[in-house]
């Protein structure tokens, strides 16, 4: 009950004073020590419950009073000797306690959603001024850490104005960014310890166990994402506190004080940046934050880490999750594998498992298809692996939207150009002719043995596809025994760009010389809208008035399905067998 009564007394005292009284109290405080007792009274007005004008007036007076005295104030942990007490030391110690109380009141006010927005901006600036000079003229890390901890652990939303103001106004200073990383690293470890204690008390609860924990993680990520690492090539580094010991100054006496050692700054900043991110990634991230982190890592984080390979555990776990998370983790994992020597034996098995119809609807499908093309570029890939990817993509063409069919054709084209060993998938003949013994078999027993083995491997019954679509391991899919019949069906696709693209693929494959690869990025971000826009810009020279010269009597043609008939009982068959046993259709299509 004591704090409640104390708050009521403070409220009564505040009601007794007007705005003009506060101005008088502030002027008296600034003119003489005799009015130092006005200080505690002015502190009572710096609360979220006070009117903004009263809080602002009190803040201006107290800031003007404390700013010149800060270098003289002892530290909070200083103790006076027992013998011969010094009145001046006692006075300054009391002022230090009031200064600490003031900074705490300002932090409470700035993280309160009840406070006025304009007032919170002024209060944030005042706190940062104290941070600038509050530690005997040096950067006051303790006050800044209290500010960040209050922001992260408060009920403020992620889109609150304080987070944006802090990043926009102060993150361009090197020392602010440096100590922000340092504070966030400490906060991450503190929150992790607190969560471990809560989990020990309640084992059945899932992390994050509190709604505020998830909110804290979101705010920490927003602050981390706004920190731009220091470029080593920069020579002029802007510091919030000129006396900061963060970086050694240049030895050149003629140079400006702010011209600092950029290499030393970049090295120290990179170490703190790395520690902050590694500590943050230990959290059980919410799904929305998880996705944003994966989008950010390969562009803004990995190039600026002191040792990017430290992310291998996080990225491999993300890649093993499957679905859209694995798709988004592929970019960063690819960088670690190609640029930092990460070995991941099951990489292609996991990549093969990502080829599902849903990937054509994913938000980040454009980057995924480009990376997929890059991952399959090596000429050292075994034939069974290249064939498995080629066949799996071809099968997905039957389920994918038209834009997906276009990118599949581009990927298959590049695979066939890079890996000639899988060209057998394009055209494979069967039938009695393949069982006849050739002249080479008769002349050479070794050749006969090889041909016999090839027949055992490749001979197929008509209408049977040996490819195992549901198999997760590429080497067990039997893709090398199949053919790309799915791509052939796209020649009759209902979208003209798809059928035209298949014809261009067929023309490229008929050329004996090696043709240029297709840029997958030109098709990876396609959609119905892009296809439509491309079609309406095409200049059509000849438009057919009818698709058929004669009115069709059935939906399908016998040429499309050999051995099947689609005639009604009362109709005369529209196709007959000629002398050679081949079926010819009387319906003709106009190109």
C-alpha positions in Angstrom: 0.0 0.0 0.0 2.9 2.3 0.6 3.7 2.9 -3.1 0.0 3.7 -3.8 -0.2 6.2 -1.0 3.1 7.8 -2.2 1.7 8.1 -5.7 -1.4 9.7 -4.4 0.6 12.2 -2.4 2.7 13.0 -5.5 -0.5 13.5 -7.5 -1.8 16.0 -4.8 1.4 17.9 -4.9 1.3 18.1 -8.7 -2.3 19.4 -8.7 -1.2 22.3 -6.4 1.2 23.7 -9.0 0.5 25.5 -12.2 2.7 25.7 -15.3 4.0 29.1 -14.3 4.9 27.7 -10.9 7.0 25.0 -12.6 8.8 27.7 -14.5 9.6 29.6 -11.3 10.8 26.4 -9.6 13.1 25.7 -12.5 14.5 29.2 -12.5 15.2 29.1 -8.8 16.9 25.7 -9.1 19.2 27.0 -11.8 20.2 30.2 -9.9 21.0 29.0 -6.4 21.8 25.9 -4.4 19.4 27.2 -1.8 16.6 26.0 -4.0 18.0 22.5 -4.6 14.9 21.1 -2.9 12.9 22.1 -5.9 14.6 19.2 -7.7 12.6 16.3 -6.1 9.4 18.3 -6.7 10.2 18.7 -10.4 11.0 15.0 -10.7 7.4 14.2 -9.7 6.1 15.8 -12.9 8.2 13.5 -15.3 5.7 10.7 -15.4 3.3 9.4 -18.1 0.3 10.6 -16.0 1.5 14.3 -16.0 0.3 16.7 -18.7 2.8 16.9 -21.5 3.4 20.6 -20.9 4.2 20.0 -17.3 6.6 17.1 -18.0 8.3 19.1 -20.7 8.8 22.1 -18.6 10.3 20.1 -15.7 12.5 18.2 -18.1 14.0 21.4 -19.6 14.8 22.7 -16.1 16.3 19.5 -14.9 18.4 18.9 -18.0 19.8 22.4 -17.8 20.6 21.8 -14.2 22.3 18.5 -14.5 24.2 18.9 -17.8 27.1 21.1 -16.4 27.3 19.0 -13.2 27.5 15.5 -14.7 31.4 15.5 -15.0 31.5 16.3 -11.2 29.1 13.6 -10.1 30.7 10.5 -8.5 29.7 7.1 -9.8 26.7 5.3 -8.3 29.0 2.8 -6.6 31.3 5.3 -5.0 31.3 5.3 -1.2 32.5 8.0 1.2 35.2 7.2 3.7 33.9 6.6 7.2 36.3 9.1 8.7 36.0 12.8 8.1 32.7 13.0 6.0 32.9 15.6 3.3 29.7 17.6 2.9 30.4 18.3 -0.7 30.8 14.6 -1.4 27.5 13.9 0.3 25.8 16.6 -1.8 27.2 15.3 -5.0 26.3 11.7 -4.1 22.7 12.9 -3.5 22.7 14.6 -6.9 23.9 11.4 -8.4 21.0 9.5 -7.0 18.6 12.1 -8.3 20.2 12.0 -11.7 19.8 8.2 -11.8 16.2 8.7 -10.7 15.7 11.3 -13.5 17.1 8.9 -16.2 14.8 6.1 -15.0 11.8 8.5 -15.1 12.7 9.5 -18.6 13.1 5.8 -19.7 9.7 5.0 -18.1 8.1 7.9 -19.9 9.6 7.1 -23.3 8.4 3.5 -23.3 4.9 4.3 -22.1 2.2 4.1 -24.7 0.2 6.7 -22.6 2.8 9.4 -23.3 2.4 12.0 -26.0 4.2 11.2 -29.2 6.0 14.6 -29.5 7.0 14.5 -25.9 8.5 11.0 -26.3 10.7 12.3 -29.1 12.0 15.1 -26.9 12.5 12.7 -24.0 14.5 10.3 -26.3 16.7 13.1 -27.3 17.3 14.1 -23.7 18.2 10.5 -22.8 20.7 10.3 -25.7 22.3 13.6 -24.5 22.8 12.0 -21.1 24.2 9.0 -22.8 26.6 11.2 -24.7 28.1 13.0 -21.7 26.8 11.1 -18.7 30.0 9.0 -18.0 32.5 11.8 -17.2 32.2 13.0 -20.8 32.3 9.5 -22.4 29.6 7.3 -23.8 27.4 6.1 -20.9 26.8 2.5 -21.8 24.8 1.8 -18.6 22.1 4.3 -19.5 21.9 3.2 -23.1 21.6 -0.4 -22.0 18.8 0.5 -19.7 17.0 2.3 -22.5 17.3 -0.7 -24.9 16.3 -3.2 -22.3 13.2 -1.1 -21.4 12.2 -0.8 -25.1 12.7 -4.5 -25.8 10.9 -5.7 -22.6 8.0 -3.1 -22.7 4.6 -3.6 -24.2 5.4 -1.3 -27.1 4.5 -2.6 -30.5 7.1 -3.4 -33.2 5.8 -0.4 -35.2 6.1 2.0 -32.3 7.6 5.5 -33.1 10.5 5.1 -30.6 12.1 2.2 -32.5 12.0 4.2 -35.7 13.3 7.4 -34.1 16.2 5.6 -32.4 17.2 4.0 -35.7 16.7 7.0 -38.0 18.4 9.6 -35.8 21.2 7.7 -34.1 22.1 4.6 -35.9 24.2 6.6 -38.4 26.8 7.1 -35.5 29.4 4.4 -35.3 29.6 4.2 -31.5 25.8 4.0 -31.2 25.7 1.1 -33.5 28.6 -0.6 -31.7 27.0 -0.3 -28.3 23.6 -1.3 -29.7 25.1 -4.6 -30.8 26.8 -5.0 -27.5 23.6 -4.3 -25.5 21.5 -6.6 -27.7 23.9 -9.4 -27.2 23.6 -9.0 -23.4 19.8 -8.8 -23.7 19.7 -12.0 -25.8 21.6 -13.9 -23.2 19.5 -12.5 -20.3 16.2 -13.4 -22.0 17.5 -16.8 -22.9 18.4 -17.5 -19.2 15.0 -16.2 -18.1 13.2 -18.5 -20.6 15.3 -21.5 -19.5 14.2 -20.9 -15.9 10.5 -20.7 -16.9 10.8 -23.8 -19.0 12.4 -25.6 -16.0 9.3 -24.7 -14.0 6.8 -25.7 -16.7 8.3 -28.4 -18.9 5.1 -28.8 -21.0 5.1 -25.2 -22.2 6.5 -24.4 -25.7 8.8 -21.5 -26.4 8.2 -18.7 -26.5 6.1 -19.2 -23.4 5.0 -15.6 -23.0 3.4 -13.2 -25.5 5.9 -10.5 -24.4 8.8 -12.9 -25.3 7.7 -13.1 -28.9 7.2 -9.3 -29.0 10.7 -8.8 -27.5 12.2 -11.0 -30.2 10.4 -9.0 -32.9 11.7 -5.7 -31.6 15.2 -7.1 -31.2 15.2 -8.2 -34.8 13.9 -4.8 -36.0 16.8 -3.1 -34.2 19.4 -5.6 -35.5 18.1 -5.3 -39.1 18.5 -1.5 -39.0 22.1 -1.6 -38.0 24.3 -1.1 -41.0 27.8 -2.6 -40.6 30.8 -0.4 -41.0 32.6 -0.4 -44.3 36.4 -0.8 -43.9 37.0 1.6 -46.8 35.4 4.5 -44.9 37.8 7.1 -43.6 35.5 9.6 -41.9 33.6 8.0 -39.1 30.9 10.0 -37.4 30.8 9.4 -33.7 28.0 10.4 -31.3 30.6 10.9 -28.5 33.9 12.4 -29.7 35.7 11.1 -26.6 34.6 7.5 -27.2 37.3 4.9 -26.6 35.8 2.6 -29.2 38.4 3.3 -31.8 41.9 4.6 -31.8 42.3 7.9 -33.4 44.6 8.7 -36.2 48.2 9.6 -35.3 48.2 12.4 -37.8 48.0 15.6 -35.8 46.9 17.6 -38.8 43.9 15.3 -39.4 40.4 16.0 -38.0 39.6 14.4 -34.6 36.8 12.5 -36.3 39.1 11.0 -38.9 39.6 7.7 -37.2 41.2 4.4 -37.9 38.6 2.8 -40.3 40.2 -0.6 -40.2 40.2 -0.8 -36.5 36.6 0.4 -36.4 35.5 -2.1 -39.0 37.1 -5.0 -37.2 35.6 -4.2 -33.8 32.2 -3.4 -35.3 32.2 -6.7 -37.2 33.0 -8.7 -34.0 30.1 -7.1 -32.1 27.8 -7.4 -35.1 28.6 -11.2 -35.3 28.1 -11.8 -31.5 24.8 -9.9 -31.5 23.4 -12.0 -34.5 24.6 -15.3 -33.2 23.1 -14.6 -29.8 19.8 -13.6 -31.4 19.6 -16.7 -33.6 19.6 -18.9 -30.6 16.1 -17.9 -29.8 13.1 -20.0 -30.9 12.0 -17.4 -33.5 8.4 -16.9 -34.4 7.6 -18.0 -38.0 7.2 -14.4 -39.3 10.5 -13.4 -37.8 12.1 -16.6 -39.0 11.2 -15.8 -42.6 12.4 -12.2 -42.4 15.7 -13.4 -40.9 16.2 -15.8 -43.8 15.5 -13.1 -46.3 18.0 -10.8 -44.6 20.9 -13.1 -43.9 22.4 -13.6 -47.4 22.2 -9.9 -48.3 23.0 -7.9 -45.2 24.4 -10.3 -42.5 26.7 -13.0 -44.0 28.9 -10.5 -45.9 29.5 -8.6 -42.6 30.2 -11.4 -40.2 33.7 -12.1 -38.9 33.2 -15.8 -39.5 30.1 -16.6 -41.6 30.6 -20.4 -41.1 29.1 -19.9 -37.6 25.7 -19.8 -39.2 26.0 -23.3 -40.6 24.0 -25.0 -37.7 21.2 -22.5 -38.0 21.0 -22.7 -41.8 21.2 -26.5 -41.9 18.4 -26.8 -39.3 16.4 -24.4 -41.4 17.1 -26.3 -44.6 16.0 -29.5 -43.0 12.6 -28.1 -41.9 11.2 -28.3 -45.4 8.6 -26.2 -47.3 9.0 -22.5 -47.7 11.5 -22.2 -44.9 13.9 -24.5 -46.7 13.4 -22.5 -49.9 14.3 -19.3 -48.1 17.3 -20.8 -46.4 18.8 -22.0 -49.7 20.3 -18.6 -50.6 22.4 -18.3 -47.5 23.3 -22.0 -47.5 24.5 -21.8 -51.1 26.8 -18.8 -50.2 28.3 -20.8 -47.3 28.9 -23.8 -49.6 30.4 -21.9 -52.5 32.3 -19.1 -50.8 33.1 -20.4 -47.3 33.8 -24.1 -47.8 30.8 -25.6 -46.0 30.3 -29.3 -46.7 26.7 -30.6 -46.7 26.5 -34.2 -48.0 22.7 -34.4 -48.2 22.3 -31.0 -50.0 21.0 -32.4 -53.3 18.7 -34.8 -51.6 17.1 -32.0 -49.7 17.0 -29.8 -52.8 15.3 -32.6 -54.7 12.7 -32.8 -51.9 11.9 -29.1 -52.3 10.6 -29.7 -55.8 6.9 -29.7 -55.1 3.9 -28.0 -56.8 3.7 -25.5 -54.0 7.1 -24.0 -54.8 5.5 -22.4 -57.9 3.3 -20.3 -55.6 5.9 -19.3 -53.1 6.7 -15.7 -52.6 10.4 -16.2 -53.1 10.2 -18.6 -56.0 12.2 -16.3 -58.3 15.4 -16.5 -56.2 14.8 -20.2 -55.6 14.7 -21.1 -59.3 17.8 -19.1 -60.0 19.7 -20.8 -57.2 18.4 -24.2 -58.4 19.8 -23.5 -61.8 23.1 -22.5 -60.2 23.3 -25.6 -58.1 22.8 -27.8 -61.1 25.4 -26.1 -63.2 28.4 -28.2 -62.2 29.5 -30.7 -64.9 30.7 -33.1 -62.1 27.1 -34.0 -61.2 26.5 -37.7 -61.8 24.1 -38.6 -64.6 21.5 -40.2 -62.3 21.3 -37.0 -60.3 20.9 -34.7 -63.3 18.3 -37.1 -64.8 16.4 -37.2 -61.5 16.1 -33.4 -61.4 15.3 -33.2 -65.1 12.5 -35.8 -64.8 11.1 -34.4 -61.5 10.9 -30.9 -63.1 9.2 -32.4 -66.2 6.6 -34.2 -64.1 5.9 -31.0 -62.2 5.1 -29.3 -65.5 1.9 -31.2 -65.5 0.8 -29.5 -62.3 2.5 -26.1 -62.5 0.8 -22.9 -63.7 1.8 -21.6 -67.2 4.5 -19.4 -65.7 5.9 -22.5 -63.8 5.9 -24.4 -67.1 8.0 -21.7 -68.7 10.7 -21.8 -66.0 10.6 -25.6 -66.1 11.4 -25.7 -69.8 14.2 -23.2 -69.2 15.7 -25.4 -66.5 15.3 -28.6 -68.5 16.9 -26.9 -71.5 20.0 -26.0 -69.4 20.2 -29.4 -67.8 20.2 -31.1 -71.2 22.9 -28.7 -72.5 25.2 -29.1 -69.5 24.8 -32.9 -69.2 25.0 -34.7 -72.5 24.8 -38.1 -70.7 21.1 -37.6 -70.1 20.2 -36.8 -73.7 18.8 -40.3 -73.8 15.7 -38.9 -72.0 14.8 -36.9 -75.0 14.2 -39.7 -77.5 14.2 -43.4 -76.6 13.0 -45.9 -79.2 11.6 -49.3 -78.3 10.0 -52.2 -80.1 11.2 -55.3 -82.0 13.9 -53.4 -83.9 15.8 -52.9 -80.7 16.0 -56.6 -79.9 17.7 -57.5 -83.2 21.4 -58.2 -83.0 23.4 -55.6 -84.7 26.6 -56.0 -86.7 28.7 -54.6 -83.9 27.3 -57.2 -81.5 28.2 -60.0 -83.9 31.7 -58.7 -84.6 32.7 -57.9 -81.0 31.7 -60.1 -78.0 32.5 -57.1 -75.6 30.3 -54.8 -77.7 27.6 -57.5 -77.6 27.8 -57.7 -73.8 27.4 -53.9 -73.5 24.5 -53.7 -75.9 22.7 -56.5 -74.1 23.2 -54.7 -70.8 21.8 -51.5 -72.3 18.8 -53.4 -73.6 18.1 -54.8 -70.2 18.4 -51.3 -68.7 16.4 -49.3 -71.3 13.9 -51.6 -72.8 10.4 -50.7 -71.7 6.9 -51.8 -72.5 4.8 -49.2 -74.2 3.0 -47.0 -71.8 5.1 -47.8 -68.7 7.2 -45.1 -67.0 9.8 -46.5 -64.7 10.3 -43.1 -63.0 9.3 -43.2 -59.3 7.8 -39.8 -58.6 7.3 -40.3 -54.9 10.8 -41.5 -54.2 12.8 -39.0 -52.1 16.3 -40.2 -52.9 17.3 -39.2 -56.5 19.4 -42.4 -57.0 16.4 -44.6 -56.4 14.0 -42.8 -58.8 15.0 -44.8 -62.0 14.9 -41.5 -63.9 17.6 -42.6 -66.3 15.2 -45.4 -67.6 12.5 -42.9 -68.3 11.9 -40.2 -70.9 10.7 -36.6 -71.0 7.3 -37.3 -72.3 5.8 -34.7 -70.0 7.7 -32.0 -71.9 6.3 -33.3 -75.2 2.8 -32.9 -73.9 3.5 -29.2 -73.4 3.6 -28.8 -77.2 -0.2 -28.8 -77.0 -0.4 -26.5 -74.0 -3.4 -24.2 -73.8 -1.2 -21.1 -73.3 0.6 -20.2 -76.6 3.9 -19.0 -75.0 4.4 -22.4 -73.4 3.9 -24.3 -76.7 6.1 -21.9 -78.5 8.8 -22.3 -75.9 8.7 -26.1 -76.2 9.2 -25.8 -80.0 12.3 -23.6 -79.4 13.6 -26.2 -77.0 13.1 -28.8 -79.7 14.9 -26.7 -82.2 17.9 -26.2 -79.9 18.2 -29.9 -79.2 18.1 -30.7 -82.9 21.2 -28.5 -83.4 24.3 -30.5 -83.1 26.4 -27.6 -81.9 26.1 -26.4 -78.3 23.6 -23.6 -78.0 23.6 -20.9 -75.3 22.0 -21.6 -72.0 18.7 -19.8 -71.1 18.7 -17.2 -68.4 16.3 -18.6 -65.8 15.9 -15.2 -64.1 13.9 -14.0 -67.2 11.2 -16.6 -66.4 11.5 -17.2 -62.7 9.3 -14.3 -61.6 6.5 -14.9 -64.2 2.8 -15.0 -63.5 -0.5 -14.9 -65.4 -0.2 -11.1 -65.5 3.3 -11.1 -67.1 2.2 -13.7 -69.7 -0.9 -11.7 -70.5 1.0 -8.5 -70.8 3.6 -10.1 -73.1 0.9 -11.5 -75.3 -1.1 -8.3 -75.8 2.1 -6.6 -76.9 2.8 -9.2 -79.6 2.1 -8.3 -83.2 -0.1 -11.0 -84.7 0.3 -11.3 -88.5 -2.4 -13.9 -89.1 -5.4 -14.8 -87.0 -7.2 -18.1 -87.7 -11.0 -17.7 -87.8 -11.5 -21.3 -86.7 -9.2 -23.9 -85.0 -10.6 -26.7 -87.1 -11.6 -26.7 -90.8 -14.4 -29.0 -90.0 -16.6 -29.1 -86.8 -15.0 -31.6 -84.4 -17.1 -34.5 -83.2 -15.0 -35.5 -80.2 -12.8 -33.9 -77.6 -9.6 -35.8 -78.3 -8.0 -37.3 -81.4 -7.0 -40.9 -81.9 -3.5 -39.6 -82.7 -3.1 -38.3 -79.1 -4.1 -41.7 -77.6 -3.1 -44.7 -79.8 -5.4 -47.6 -79.4 -8.3 -45.5 -78.0 -11.5 -44.4 -79.9 -13.7 -41.5 -78.9 -16.7 -42.0 -81.3 -20.3 -42.3 -80.3 -22.3 -45.3 -81.4 -24.3 -43.4 -84.1 -21.2 -41.7 -85.7 -19.0 -43.0 -88.5 -15.4 -43.3 -87.4 -13.4 -40.2 -88.3 -10.1 -42.0 -88.6 -9.2 -45.1 -90.5 -6.1 -47.3 -90.7 -4.1 -47.1 -93.9 -2.2 -49.8 -95.5 1.0 -49.4 -93.5 -1.0 -49.8 -90.2 -0.6 -46.2 -89.2 -3.6 -44.1 -88.1 -4.4 -41.0 -90.0 -6.9 -38.4 -88.9 -9.2 -36.6 -91.4 -9.5 -33.5 -89.1 -6.8 -31.1 -89.9 -5.7 -28.1 -87.8 -4.8 -24.7 -89.2 -1.5 -23.4 -87.9 
